[in-house]
Every structure is written in C-alpha cells, then in structure tokens.
Amino acid sequence: MKLQLVHVDRIIDLRHAVLCRGRHRKHAHFVGDAETTTIHIGAIIGKHAVGCLTILDRPFSGEPAWQLHGMAVDPLYQGGGIGRSLLSFAETRLRQIDTYPYVWCNACVPAIQFYEKFGWVAVSDEFVVPHTGLHRTMLKRL
Ligand SMILES: CC(C)(COP(=O)(O)OP(=O)(O)OC[C@H]1O[C@@H](n2cnc3c(N)ncnc32)[C@H](O)[C@@H]1OP(=O)(O)O)[C@@H](O)C(=O)NCCC(=O)NCCS
C-alpha cells in the first residue's frame, strides 16, 4: 500500500462506494475539490485507491485553518491500519506546509472514536448532515 497525493478523479469511485452509497455518483464530487489549495491523498494498492481523504483550506471559528473531509477506506480493508496511515500522512504534510495551526472536520458519529484515538477533540454538539446522518465537529492542533 502506497500513500500519495492524487488527482480527485482517482478517489471518486471510492468516495461513492463508501460515503455516498446508493446515491448518484455526482454526489461523490465535493465543493472545493478543484481549488488550487485542495489536497487529495490516496492509499493505493496496485492501480486502485483503497483509502482516501481530502484537505481543504477552510476557516475554523473565523481563523484560517485546514478542513479534512471525504475520509474513506474500502470496507475490504477497514481495520487494517489504512485510516491511521492516511491521517498521519495528511497531518505530517500539513505540518510541513506550516501555514495554519489547526485542522478540523465534521465527523460522522460512528467515526468519532477513531479520530479521538489520534488526538482529535469533539468541539460541537451533534448535528444532522442531510443524507449522511449525525455529525460532530472535531478539531486537532497540528
Ligand atoms: C473510519 C475509517 C476511515 C477508519 O479507517 P480504518 O482503516 O478502518 O481504521 P484503522 O484500521 O486505521 O484503525 C485505527 C484504529 O482506530 C480504530 N477504529 C477504526 N474505526 C473506528 C471506529 N469507527 N470507531 C472506533 N475506533 C475505530 C481501530 O480499531 C484502530 O484501533 P487500534 O489502533 O487500537 O487497533 C473507516 O473505517 C471508514 O472508511 N469508515 C466508513 C466511512 C467513514 O466513517 N468515514 C469517516 C467519515 S467522518
């Protein structure tokens, strides 16, 4: 498994299968995907993306910050350490870029403990994101 920066086209199928299953494929394209500051990271096995996440330049509480979203691991590979590797790779890269001190995300409730394992802290109450259920905003200092 190789972690690398990828073009968004390489992770649309995985996003669709994991994050937007049963909905039209167009929903796997997210606002901000094509912004020049956006970073897409893939976990690649052979030619296939089996894990992915995206980092956007989006403020938090009015301060410049990074937002993580679209985190997904192929169900066949979940529990095998790919999510941990993706998060670590992304956070290392953001520290190297050394622009903003915080990264945040809107985490779906079943994934909150995953993020907590890696030092993220929930900073909001639960709220509903249409089609994807309950979420909480989480924050990590880089
Ligand atoms: C959540 C997700 C990204 C985690 O990726 P993964 O590759 O399965 O996670 P890893 O194998 O790297 O797990 C790392 C650690 O987190 C734990 N973990 C993983 N998913 C967890 C979860 N949902 N809740 C609690 N702990 C979790 C693992 O048990 C492991 O713990 P350990 O180090 O004590 O063994 C992945 O399961 C996934 O894509 N889920 C569906 C989509 C999703 O929820 N995306 C996030 C949207 S906010």
PDBQT file of the ligand as one rigid body, heavy atoms in Angstrom, charges set to zero:
ROOT
HETATM    1  C1  LIG A 201     -13.426   5.380   9.867  1.00  0.00    +0.000 C 
HETATM    2  C2  LIG A 201     -12.405   4.787   8.889  1.00  0.00    +0.000 C 
HETATM    3  C3  LIG A 201     -11.876   5.895   7.973  1.00  0.00    +0.000 C 
HETATM    4  C4  LIG A 201     -11.251   4.183   9.692  1.00  0.00    +0.000 C 
HETATM    5  O1  LIG A 201     -10.297   3.625   8.804  1.00  0.00    +0.000 OA
HETATM    6  P1  LIG A 201      -9.674   2.177   9.089  1.00  0.00    +0.000 P 
HETATM    7  O2  LIG A 201      -8.618   1.911   8.083  1.00  0.00    +0.000 OA
HETATM    8  O3  LIG A 201     -10.783   1.200   9.205  1.00  0.00    +0.000 OA
HETATM    9  O4  LIG A 201      -9.024   2.423  10.547  1.00  0.00    +0.000 OA
HETATM   10  P2  LIG A 201      -7.655   1.805  11.111  1.00  0.00    +0.000 P 
HETATM   11  O5  LIG A 201      -7.620   0.348  10.795  1.00  0.00    +0.000 OA
HETATM   12  O6  LIG A 201      -6.518   2.625  10.680  1.00  0.00    +0.000 OA
HETATM   13  O7  LIG A 201      -7.919   1.987  12.684  1.00  0.00    +0.000 OA
HETATM   14  C5  LIG A 201      -7.014   2.649  13.535  1.00  0.00    +0.000 C 
HETATM   15  C6  LIG A 201      -7.546   2.496  14.951  1.00  0.00    +0.000 C 
HETATM   16  O8  LIG A 201      -8.838   3.117  15.032  1.00  0.00    +0.000 OA
HETATM   17  C7  LIG A 201      -9.817   2.153  15.437  1.00  0.00    +0.000 C 
HETATM   18  N1  LIG A 201     -11.052   2.445  14.703  1.00  0.00    +0.000 N 
HETATM   19  C8  LIG A 201     -11.243   2.386  13.386  1.00  0.00    +0.000 A 
HETATM   20  N2  LIG A 201     -12.507   2.751  13.079  1.00  0.00    +0.000 NA
HETATM   21  C9  LIG A 201     -13.107   3.032  14.259  1.00  0.00    +0.000 A 
HETATM   22  C10 LIG A 201     -14.404   3.460  14.599  1.00  0.00    +0.000 A 
HETATM   23  N3  LIG A 201     -15.348   3.702  13.682  1.00  0.00    +0.000 N 
HETATM   24  N4  LIG A 201     -14.668   3.676  15.927  1.00  0.00    +0.000 NA
HETATM   25  C11 LIG A 201     -13.730   3.447  16.880  1.00  0.00    +0.000 A 
HETATM   26  N5  LIG A 201     -12.470   3.044  16.588  1.00  0.00    +0.000 NA
HETATM   27  C12 LIG A 201     -12.169   2.844  15.302  1.00  0.00    +0.000 A 
HETATM   28  C13 LIG A 201      -9.222   0.804  15.089  1.00  0.00    +0.000 C 
HETATM   29  O9  LIG A 201      -9.755  -0.215  15.897  1.00  0.00    +0.000 OA
HETATM   30  C14 LIG A 201      -7.766   1.040  15.354  1.00  0.00    +0.000 C 
HETATM   31  O10 LIG A 201      -7.530   0.976  16.755  1.00  0.00    +0.000 OA
HETATM   32  P3  LIG A 201      -6.222   0.288  17.374  1.00  0.00    +0.000 P 
HETATM   33  O11 LIG A 201      -5.059   1.135  16.943  1.00  0.00    +0.000 OA
HETATM   34  O12 LIG A 201      -6.465   0.325  18.851  1.00  0.00    +0.000 OA
HETATM   35  O13 LIG A 201      -6.158  -1.085  16.803  1.00  0.00    +0.000 OA
HETATM   36  C15 LIG A 201     -13.031   3.657   8.026  1.00  0.00    +0.000 C 
HETATM   37  O14 LIG A 201     -13.496   2.630   8.875  1.00  0.00    +0.000 OA
HETATM   38  C16 LIG A 201     -14.153   4.098   7.129  1.00  0.00    +0.000 C 
HETATM   39  O15 LIG A 201     -13.918   4.462   5.972  1.00  0.00    +0.000 OA
HETATM   40  N6  LIG A 201     -15.403   4.037   7.599  1.00  0.00    +0.000 N 
HETATM   41  C17 LIG A 201     -16.569   4.361   6.786  1.00  0.00    +0.000 C 
HETATM   42  C18 LIG A 201     -16.581   5.805   6.329  1.00  0.00    +0.000 C 
HETATM   43  C19 LIG A 201     -16.397   6.778   7.466  1.00  0.00    +0.000 C 
HETATM   44  O16 LIG A 201     -16.968   6.623   8.544  1.00  0.00    +0.000 OA
HETATM   45  N7  LIG A 201     -15.599   7.809   7.170  1.00  0.00    +0.000 N 
HETATM   46  C20 LIG A 201     -15.380   8.880   8.116  1.00  0.00    +0.000 C 
HETATM   47  C21 LIG A 201     -16.437   9.911   7.866  1.00  0.00    +0.000 C 
HETATM   48  S1  LIG A 201     -16.273  11.227   9.056  1.00  0.00    +0.000 SA
ENDROOT
TORSDOF 0
